[in-house]
Amino acid sequence: MAPNMNPKKNPMPAQEPEVRAHNFFEVATGYTEEMAIDEALRCLTCKNMPCVSGCPVNIHIPEFISKIKEGDFEGAYQIIQETSSLPAICGRVCPQESQCESKCIRGIKGEPVGIGRLERFVADWHMAHATEAPKAPASNGHKVAVVGSGPSGLTCAGDLAKKGYEVTVYEALHTAGGVLVYGIPEFRLPKAIVQKEVDNLTAMGVKVETNMVIGKTLTVDELFDMGFEAVYIASGAGLPNFMGIPGEAYKGVYSANEFLTRSNLMKAYQDAPVTPIMKGGKVAVVGGGNVAMDAARTALRLGAEKVYIVYRRSLEELPARKEEVEHAMEEGIEFLLLNNPVEILGYNNPDDRRDPKNGFVTGMKCIKMELGEPDEKGRRRPVAIPGSEFVLDVDTVVISIGTSPNPLIKDTTKGLEVNSRGGIIVEDATGATTKEGVYAGGDAVTGAATVISAMGAGKLAAKSIDEYLSK
């Protein structure tokens, strides 16, 4: 077929903003077969494949896209799954615009090929048409434990299972999937898709143990006593950061972690939730990353009258994915840029401790900012404008300014060293920690980062563990 030289991607079909803002169904509905083939034809099949260099797990991108051109969607899936264990997830949540698509030649004079949209299409097509579950390879007799069932842990487990390792994944929460299920809302990543990927791993022989807090229920050292020969720590960065401003202890102030976990896993979206977080009212989400967008859009769907994103830099510095920002704006979320909170205000009547309103948020004092000189990361540093304070009328505040690794595993594991930020120290080339037989990767090492970078760390660790146990 002749190449499609249209400078623009095929648009992604999606629910209308006024409809989706009131439901938790997936926003983007996916390409049709015809749209996928048409988009695949925009790929020039470059010989030097620059897009592959932008993918942390080195998916053979031109090869799988060529299969789509031929209408061989299952063949395309088989190529992707050679290097990626979670294509349906990556196709939805990976920042392709700053990775594979940023290297695409078509992006020089137009929009790059919609690589992420094509990956999603292929994975969804496979899920809809596959009739056989993956088969468990013959055991090679070696046992490996994986701590955490997020993208890094699942990737490491999958790669090791393919090589015949007996893998057990330990998850602290009651549902497998880590940040994929507790942190990313249903309207961006349906839980059924994550569960399907987990089911594929269990079909390959991976055991998943939930409600297992490593460092509490069992320690890493006890895992070795149980017969595991290597341990991969992929426990994420679930410890929320706060601003340290007055009023953060008021009722109605949440970390984005708590807010999203209550909604995603504890069903706060139900009409009579056991664990309510908010109903109606006005909500301020502090931060500008993808998690902030998720929290703001979730609040809207939970019935908020008004939702604000409060971010201390300008739109150009906003770290969230462009698509997520656009979706949030379309849905009516108001962006208060170049503003920073200095205090959370609350109602407090010291004369009546029984007053149910005691300690509830009544507003947030902010100060206007301007951009000064660049900081150590090259971003212009926000500087407060004296005398520009104002009070934002809100009754719920969600803090979304990043997370750190939980110190529980570090504090209960002898010989495991961490850096000043709490991240586990590893060898870049192998993922090996300072403790013999223990490897680590993903957010537990780097702090909060992307799903695909965590998957890349899981692949590296699986390769290193295989080499370590094959000596």
Secondary structure, DSSP 8 states (H G I E B T S, - for coil): ------SS-----B--HHHHTT--S-SB----HHHHHHHHTT----TT-HHHHT-TT---HHHHHHHHHTT-HHHHHHHHTTT-S-HHHHHHHS-GGGTGGGG-GGGSSS----HHHHHHHHHHHHHHH--S--------S-EEEEE--SHHHHHHHHHHHHTT-EEEEE-SSSSTTTHHHHTS-TTTS-HHHHHHHHHHHHHTT-EEE-S--BTTTB-HHHHHHTT-SEEEE-----EE-----TTTTSBTEEEHHHHHHHHHTS-TTSSS-SS----SSEEEEE--SHHHHHHHHHHHHTT-SEEEEEESS-GGG--S-HHHHHHHHHTT-EEEESEEEEEEEEE--TT-TT-TTTTEEEEEEEEEEEEEEE-TTSSEEEEE-TT--EEE--SEEEE-S-EE--THHHHTSTT--B-TTS-B---TTT-B-SSTTEEE-THHHHSS--HHHHHHHHHHHHHHHHHHHT-
